[in-house]
Amino acid sequence: MKVSTWSFIFVAITVAFLQCLVVLGDEPEGNEDRINKGDIHAVLEETQVLKLLRDQAEQQDQKIDELHQRLERELHVMEEHFEEMFDKIHNTEESLEKNLAKIEEKVFGSVQEFAKKSSEQQGSWKLPFFLLILVIVGVSAVFVRMYQKATRHTHYL
């Protein structure tokens, strides 16, 4: 055990002993020798152990106050950091919304222009369709002629 622990035990035993003397009445019959609680308290106040314990308690209180102040500062710093981050996120969100609105206007404008041009050129889909039909008819005609030539020679067998 530490010295301060032994000192504390000694003070506790001394206090208990002095209180037992007062309670049990083992004091002389004369009033001048009677032990008073105030006297016990005064004796205890003057002991080095009690002074040491008070000093240690004051040091611990001071350390707790310093720790509390440090934690308050760190909490304040973290709070400021979070506020800055939220502001940055909010500004970024606003910027993205503005950019999205600009892009939306451009795309919508492009779609409107394309729709306007396509409505002006309504007959443009017919030409590729007719060309496809002509190609199919031409290829079919070529295959029919080849088939006819091939079957003409087999006709005489």
Disulfide bonds with the S-S distance in Angstrom:
none
